[in-house]
Amino acid sequence: MRFTDTEIERRHRAIQGLLKAKDLQALLLIGDMTVGHSFYGDFRYYTNNQVFFQRQVVVLLPDAAPVLFNYSDFSRRASVERSFIDDVRVSTNFIADTVRLLREQRADRGRIGVSFEMLPTVWYMYLRTELPDATLLDVHDDIMEIRLLRSEEEMEVYRKGATLADAAFSAALKVIRPGISEYEVIAEIEYAARKQGAEEQFTLIGSGKFAFGDAQSLPLPVPPSARRIQAGDSIIMEITPRYRGYWTQLVRMVNVGQPNHDLEKMQVVCRDAIKGGLEEFAPGRRVKDVTLAMQEYIAKTGFVPRPPFGHMCGIDLVEERVSLDNERLLTPGIAAIIHPMVRTADGKNVIFWGETYLVTKKGFERLHTTGDELLTV
């Protein structure tokens, strides 16, 4: 699924509009390789370029073609074939070549847009020294507002990404059994997602025995280990494929060999808390309204609500938190991974469970077909 010229032009016009609105002589967007917070996605949003080695930078000027600097000819060739950018150059000194370009284009003074979260300190010092007449302005929040105005094409990417997570979970169910290692479970998850088009797969897992009051209960998901699954274990999996640049996530638990009624009691609370939150997950409501509904439901059950309740997702896995502090107005196209955390009153046990939802014009859309049952395999 490739983005159309219409989508490419939509993004270009929006960013060019930002340059004019902020009176910017240039805008520098830096790309890096990580599963990160919202500021990593500014580069990917505009360029559609996946950074797979080192970092990259794109230089935007008003009413001019952007220039993308890559570290090697390998990455340059990939960028030429896959990104939205036509002028792609190899650079072994990004910031020096960026300054050189700004001087050539007479954009070395006035206001230059950046993200201070992404701008390396050494680059900042170089810009201050080499461009004394320039003023650096952080514009990440402005770009984030543009990114959240999603198109129908972006919504289709979300839908496809969710099918990868569902397929990966189904693959895990087929191999989970006593004696298999966490590594082997993760391998099946990642294989299932990759073969259907995931460009990346961020997968966490936790396994062990679970019982109320047991301080050694099922751990929260972390990178896999060589630990081998045992009969009577429960397993939690955070399955997160990235498709065409966009993340979706499915958080599920399963029991091995026999049902676990203690775990099921908490899982039911998570599941029903999500249902309560979804009553507020619609255009015109705020993220904090969704959070408050889940928190109030959990508190009534005798369990304790614990942040995070989830996170809005897109080109970055965590674009904003689903929290009581988030005043964001929900609009069509906003997607969120809703996974409330539930803790026992003694604080010894905590679990979470959830999946990805999309705000639509009339309400919301659940992107996954995986059921809500706590399965035993």
N, C-alpha and C positions, 0 to 999 in steps of 0.2 A: 504494500500500500504506500504509494508515493504521494507527497503533497502536490497539489495542482499549482499552476502558475498563478491562479487567483489567490490561493492561500499565501504564496510567497510574496506577491505584491501587497496583500493586506498587511502583512507584518512589516514590510519595507516602508509602506506609507505611514504606519503607526509610529515607527521609530524615527522616521524623518520628521514627523510632526512633533515629536518630543524634542528633537534638536532645535527646531524653530521656536517652540514654546519656551524653552529654557535658554534661548540665545546661545547655543553651544557652537563653538568653532569646530569641535570634533567630539567623538565619543569612542572610548576604548573599552572593549568587552573582552575579558580574559576567560579562557576556558581551561579547565583542569579535569583530571580523572579522579572522581570519587563519588560515593553515594552521600550526597550532602544536603545542606539546607538550601533555601531558596536562591541565594545569590549565585550558585554555580550555574543555574539554568539560563541566565541572561544571554550568555554566549550561544548556547545551544538553540535557544528560541529563535534568534535572528539568523544564525548560520545554518542550522540543522546539521551541524558537523559534530561527529562523535570523536572526542579526544581519546585516543587509545595509547598515547605515549607522550611524556613530558607535558607541556602546556602549550596553548596557542593564544593568539590575540588577533582580533579583528578591529580595524580602524575605520570608523565611519565619519564621513564629512557631509555637510549639507549639499544636497543636489549633486552628489558624485557617487561613483561606483565604490563600494567598500573594498578594502584590501585585507586579506587574511594571511597572517604569517604562521608558517609551520616550521617545525624543527628539522625535518628530514624530507628527502624526496619521496620516501615511502608514504608518509602521511600527507604530503602535498598531492600525490596522485590520487589518494583516497578522497581527499577534500574536493579535488576537481570533479571527480565522478559523482560524489554523493551529496555535497553541500549545496547551499543556495548561492555560493559565492563563485564568481568567475575568475577574479584576479587573486590567485593564490601563489604565495612566494615562500621560498625557503629562507630561513633566518637562523643564524647561530647566536644572535644577540638581539632578542626581541625588542627590548626597550630602546636600544641605540637605533635600530632600523625604524621603529615607530617615530622617534623624534626626527629622524632624517626625513621621513615621509611628511610629517606635520610641517616641517620647514619648507619643503618643496611645494606644498599646497597652501602656504601662507596661513596655516592654522596653528602657529606656534605662540599665539598670544590670545588673550581673552579667556573665555570659559571652556574648559574641557571636562566632559562628563566621564566619571569613573564609578566603580564600586570599591569603596575603601576596604570592604571585607576581602575582596579578591586581589587588590593591588599590593604586590610585594613591597616591603619596606625599601629594599634597594632600588626598586623602580621609582617609588615615590621620591627618594632622595635624588635620583638621577633627573627626574622631571623638574624638581625644584631648582636644581643647579643649571640644567641646560635650557629650561624655558622659564626664565625669571619673570616674564610678563604674562604668564598663564596662571589662571586660577582653576584649581581642581574642585569639581562639584560632584558630590555623591548623588547619583540618579537611580540607584537600584530600586527604591520604592516606587518611582514613577514607571520603571519598566515592568515591575511586578503587576501594577494595575493594568498595563497593556496585556500581559501574559494571561491574566485571569478572564479576559474577554474572549472566551473560546468559541471557535467556529464549529460547524457541523463536522468538518473533516477531523478536527481534533477529537470530537466526541466519538467518532467511529474508531479512532485509534485506541481510545480507552476500552471500548467494547471488545475489540480484538485482543487486547492485552489481558483482559479478565479471563478470556477463554483459555489462555495459556496457563494462568494460575490454576484454573479448574482442572485442566489436563494434568498438570504437575501433581496436584493433590491425589488425583485418581491413580497416577503411576506409583505414588508413595504407598497407597493402600495395598497395592498388589505385592509389594516386596516386604512390608513390615512383618516381622516375625521374630521370635526369640533366636538369638545368635547373630543377627545381622547388625552391623555397626552403624553408628550415626553417619559416618562417611558414605556408606552404601545407600542409605536412605536419601541423602542429599544428592548423590550422583544420579539417582533415578529422577528426582525432581528437576534437576538442572537439565538432564538429557531431554526430558519430555518438553520442557519449555523451549530449549534451544532448537530442537528439531522443527518446532512450529514457528520459529522466527524471532525468539527473544534475543535482543542484542546483548543484554546483560541479565544476570540472575542473582539477586541478593537473597540468600536463604539462611535462616537461623533455625536452630533446633535445640530442644531441651528434653531429656528423658530421665525417668526414674520413678520411684514409688511415690504415691500420693495418698496422704491420710490427714484428716484434720488434727491439728496440734503437733504434727511431726515437723520438726525444724529442718529435716532433710528432705522435705517434700519436693515434688517436681520443680526443677529450676526454670526460670524464665529463659527464652530462647537466646542462644549465643552461637558463635561459629561451631561447626561440628567437631567432634573428637572421635577417637578410636573406641569409645565406650560401646559395648555390645548390648543390644536390647535384651531384656529378660522378661519372662512370663510374669504378668502382674504389673508391668510398667505402664505408665501413661507417657505419651509423647506430645509435645507442643511443637508446631511448625509455623514459621513465619515465611510464607512463600510469596516472593516479590519479583515478578518478571518485569523487564523494561522492553517495551515494544515501540519501535519507531520513536524512541526518545522519551516515552511516557510510562510512568510507573503505575502499576496496580498491585494490590496486596490481598492475600487471603491468609487469615490466622486461624488455624484449626488444631484441635487436640483429638487424639484417639487413645483408646485403651488396648492393651495387648493381652489377649487370652481370656480376660474376664471383665465384666463391667466394673466401674468404680463409682459407687453411689455418692461418696463425698465430693468427688470432682464434678459429678453431674449436677449437684445442687448449686455449685458456683457457676457452672457453665450455663445453666438455665437462667440465672440472674443476669449474666452478661447478655445472653440472647434477648431476653425480654427488655433489658435496659436499652438495647439498640432499637427495639420496636418503639419504645417510648420516645427516644431521641428523634426517630424518623418522622414523628408527628410534627416536629418543628423544622424538618429538613426540606424547605421549600422556598421558592423565591419570595423575597420580602422579609424573611426571618433572618436572624443573626446566628453566627456560629455559637455564641454563648448561650442562646436559647436551646440549641440542641444539647449542649453540654449540661445545662442546668436540668433539663428533663431527665437525662440519664443519671445524673448525680442524685436527684431526689428519689428516683425509683430505687436505686441501689440501697440508699440509706433506709428506706422503708422495709427492706428485707432482713435487716439485722446484720448485713455485711457492710463493709466500709468502702466507699468509692475512692479510687486513687488515680491521680493523673499519671500518664496522659490518657485522654479518652479517644485519641486518634490524631490524625493529621491530614490536612489537605495535601493532595498529591498532584503531580503533573510531570513536568520536565525534571523537577527535583522531587525526591521522595517525601521530604518534609518542607512544604512551601509555607505553611502556617500550622500552628497547633490547634486542635479542637479543644478549646479551653474556655474557662469562665472569663478570661481576660480578652478574648477575641471578639471584637465588635464588628467584624466583617459582615456585610450584608450579603446574603446568599443570592446569587444570580445564575441563570441557566448556563451550564458548562462547567461550573465549579465542581470538582470531584474531591471526595474525602474518603479516607480509610477510617472507618469508625470501629474502634476496638476498645471499649471501656475496660479498665482494670478493676477487679474486684478482690478485696482483701478480707480475711477473717478478722474478727474483733481482736484476737490476740496478736495479730500482726505476723503470724508464722507462715501463713499461706496466701499466695496471691496468684491469680491467673488473668489472662485476657483472651479475647475471642472477637473476631470481626471480619469485615470484608469491605469492598469499595463500592461507593454509591456516587451517582451523578445527579446534580440538580438539573431538572428539566423545566420547561415553561409552565407545566401544570403541577409539578411536584418533584418526585425523585424517581430514579431508576436504579434498581439493584443490578449491578453488572455481572454478578456471578450466578451460576446455576447450581453450585454445590449447596447441599442442604444444610439445615441448622442442627442436625442431630449429632450428639456425641457418640461416635461409632466405636465398636469393639471389633478388632480384627484378630 
